[in-house]
Amino acid sequence: MYPITSKIIILPNGVDTIKYSQNISIREDYRLINGSENDFIMIFIGHEFERKGLKFIIDSLLYLDKRVKLWVIGGNTSMINQYEQVANKIGVGNRIKFFGYQKCINELLNASDVMVLASNIEPWGLVGLESMATGTPFISTKTHGAKEYLEDGVNGLFIERNDKDIANKVTLIMKDNDLYKQMCKNARKTAELLSWDKITDKYIKIINSISKEKNA
């Protein structure tokens, strides 16, 4: 973007692959608690509902099988009330659960089947990697951050910022169990490659190389 001649190394945020990890027991417990043992759960996580495209995800429920439910994490009371009205107006309010702010999301990610964001801007999108760390595929618009770690058809899927495309992509993985299972495995592998251990090693190597140059 700029005519900078000095050395530039970009290191992204890492993901805590210990805090965020796959746990079948947690998955079963949380699905039972929320009455979703047989549901296909899409999860949305974020406090900026409009920027992250929650409206498009809610609208996509109109084109999805009735057993597809949406869990929404984040937002304040007024935002939740506003989007509850949106959902009720189109008749899908009974398929959405608003959890509000949650300090720990590992359990909810484990209990979900796919993470969906329809952001118009997403500089990095750490929550996408946290989702992948739990073996939950990430479905996202092709924003700058997501393009760095999401491989279409490998560990998730890219979507357009519209309800029908979201529904089509979710339906695709619902109907192809083999594809879905492979995506789950690949999602975890991707997170492991971007774990804080790996990112920290890169920081150390850079610091050591700078130190050697200066000492020389």
Long-range contacts (C-beta under 8 A, 24 or more apart in sequence): 9-206, 11-199, 11-202, 11-203, 11-206, 12-124, 12-148, 12-194, 12-199, 13-124, 13-126, 13-129, 13-199, 14-194, 14-195, 14-196, 14-197, 14-198, 14-199, 14-200, 15-126, 15-129, 15-130, 15-132, 15-133, 15-191, 15-194, 15-195, 15-196, 16-130, 16-133, 16-195, 16-196, 17-133, 17-191, 17-192, 17-195, 17-196, 17-197, 19-106, 20-106, 20-109, 20-130, 20-133, 20-134, 20-191, 21-106, 21-133, 21-134, 22-110, 22-134, 22-135, 22-188, 23-106, 23-110, 23-134, 26-106, 26-107, 26-110, 26-111, 27-110, 27-111, 29-111, 30-107, 30-108, 30-110, 30-111, 31-111, 34-71, 34-97, 34-111, 36-69, 36-111, 38-67, 39-67, 39-68, 39-69, 40-65, 40-67, 40-68, 40-69, 40-113, 40-114, 40-170, 40-174, 41-68, 41-69, 41-70, 41-71, 41-111, 41-112, 41-113, 41-114, 42-68, 42-69, 42-70, 42-71, 42-112, 42-113, 42-114, 42-115, 42-116, 42-170, 43-70, 43-71, 43-73, 43-108, 43-109, 43-112, 43-114, 43-115, 43-116, 43-131, 43-136, 44-70, 44-71, 44-72, 44-73, 44-74, 44-115, 44-116, 44-117, 45-73, 45-74, 45-105, 45-109, 45-115, 45-117, 45-127, 45-131, 46-73, 46-74, 46-117, 46-119, 46-127, 47-74, 47-75, 47-76, 47-101, 49-74, 49-75, 49-79, 49-83, 51-119, 51-120, 51-121, 52-117, 52-118, 52-119, 52-122, 53-117, 53-118, 53-119, 53-120, 53-141, 53-161, 54-83, 54-118, 55-83, 55-86, 56-118, 56-161, 56-162, 56-163, 56-166, 57-116, 57-118, 57-163, 57-166, 58-83, 58-86, 58-87, 58-90, 58-92, 58-96, 59-90, 59-163, 60-163, 60-164, 60-166, 60-167, 60-170, 61-87, 61-92, 61-95, 61-96, 61-167, 62-90, 62-91, 62-92, 62-163, 62-167, 63-163, 63-164, 63-167, 63-168, 64-167, 64-170, 64-171, 65-171, 65-174, 66-95, 68-95, 68-170, 68-174, 69-95, 69-96, 69-97, 70-95, 70-96, 70-97, 71-96, 71-97, 71-99, 71-108, 71-112, 72-96, 72-97, 72-98, 72-99, 73-99, 73-100, 73-101, 73-102, 73-105, 73-108, 74-100, 74-101, 74-102, 75-100, 75-101, 76-100, 76-101, 105-130, 106-130, 106-134, 109-134, 109-136, 110-134, 110-136, 112-136, 114-138, 114-139, 114-170, 114-173, 115-139, 116-140, 116-159, 116-166, 116-170, 117-141, 117-146, 118-159, 118-161, 118-166, 119-143, 120-161, 122-146, 124-148, 128-156, 129-190, 129-191, 129-194, 130-191, 131-187, 132-156, 132-187, 132-188, 132-190, 132-191, 133-187, 133-188, 133-191, 133-192, 134-188, 135-184, 135-185, 135-187, 135-188, 136-184, 136-187, 137-173, 137-180, 137-183, 137-184, 137-187, 138-187, 139-166, 139-169, 139-170, 149-190, 149-194, 151-186, 151-190, 153-179, 153-183, 154-183, 154-186, 155-183, 155-186, 155-187, 155-189, 155-190, 156-183, 156-187
